[in-house]
Amino acid sequence: MIDEEISSLLEDAGYRFVPDAARYQVVAGAASAEEVEHSSEFVADELGIPYEDLVRWEDERLAELGLSRAGPEAPPAQVE
């Protein structure tokens, strides 16, 4: 899946990637206050995005900010 498709799906579904936490905030359509933050795995499953593609997309967003992570769900670390 290409980056533009992933970005569009996330935006349409009301998810915003939070690089500092490497998680997603729900910016529109949350059913309750408890449903405002989700993991990459949840979002990929929810939107039908291949998990590996979503993690690659996230890693590219992190790299743009000079951040990286050790594993698929690890919090970002500053790249020196």
URHUZI-V329001 format. One record per pair of residues at least 6 apart in sequence whose ideal C-beta (glycine too) atoms are under 7 Angstrom apart, sorted by sequence separation. I is the first residue (numbers start at 1). J is the second residue. If there is no record, write none. Layout:
I & J
I & J
This chain:
18 & 24
30 & 36
44 & 50
62 & 68
69 & 75
10 & 17
17 & 24
18 & 25
44 & 51
62 & 69
69 & 76
16 & 24
68 & 76
69 & 77
15 & 24
16 & 25
26 & 35
67 & 76
68 & 77
26 & 36
41 & 51
44 & 54
67 & 77
15 & 26
16 & 27
25 & 36
43 & 54
67 & 78
68 & 79
14 & 26
25 & 37
66 & 78
67 & 79
14 & 27
24 & 37
66 & 79
14 & 28
23 & 37
24 & 38
40 & 54
62 & 76
14 & 29
23 & 38
40 & 55
23 & 39
55 & 72
40 & 58
24 & 43
15 & 43
40 & 72
40 & 73
13 & 47
39 & 73
22 & 58
9 & 47
9 & 49
17 & 58
19 & 61
6 & 49
19 & 62
17 & 61
19 & 65
6 & 53
22 & 69
1 & 49
6 & 54
19 & 67
1 & 50
6 & 57
22 & 73
1 & 53
22 & 75
3 & 57
21 & 75
22 & 76
20 & 76
3 & 60
19 & 76
